[in-house]
Amino acid sequence: MRKLVTLILFLSIFISISQASANTEKLYEKLVNDWSIIFPDGNRNAAGPRFFKYILDQNLEYEEFI
């Protein structure tokens, strides 16, 4: 019984990590695709405020933001 509970716990953690990783990859791909939207003039010197606005506009959940 103990082994079964341990196995179920391990599988649920593994699935959660896999889903989080897939979501992270999607968010990264979106960031790369939106690069020209974030920096329309190519000026990355203004990165802080532009990234902040971009991330704020995404309406991310806390976990996604972190």
N, C-alpha and C positions, 0 to 999 in steps of 0.2 A: 504494500500500500504506500509506503514511504517513497519507494522508487517511482511509482506512478505519479504521485504528487510532485516530486522533484522534476520528472520529465515534463509534465504539463506546465509547470512554472517556467522551466527552461525554454520550452517551445513558445510560450506566450511572450517571454522577453525577447526571444530571437525574432519573432514576427513583428513586434513593436519596433525593434531596432531596424529591421528591414524596411518597414513602412516609413520610418523617419528618414532613413537614408534616401529612399526613392523621392520623398517630398523635398529633401534638401537638394537633390540633383535637379528637380523641376524648378525650384526657386532659383538655383544658380543659372540654369539655361535661360530662364526668363530674364534674369539680370543681364546676361551676355547679349541676348536679343534686343533688350531695351537700352543698350549702351548709348546708341545714337539719340535716343529720346532724352536720356539723362544729361548727356553732353552734346547738345545739338551743334554747338560751335567747336567741339573738340577740346575745349578748355577744361582740363582736369584739375587745374589749380583751384577751382571752386568746388572741389569734390565734397567737402563736408556738408555744406548746406544743400547741395543738389542730391546727394545720397540720402540725407535725412528726409527731404521732401518726397523722394521716390519711395522710400520705405514706408513713410507715413501714408502715402496714397495707396499702398498695397493692402491696407486693412488686415494686417497679419495678426494671427493669434499670438499670445505671449511666447509660446513654445517655438513657433515659427520665427519670431523675431530674434530670439536667443540663438 
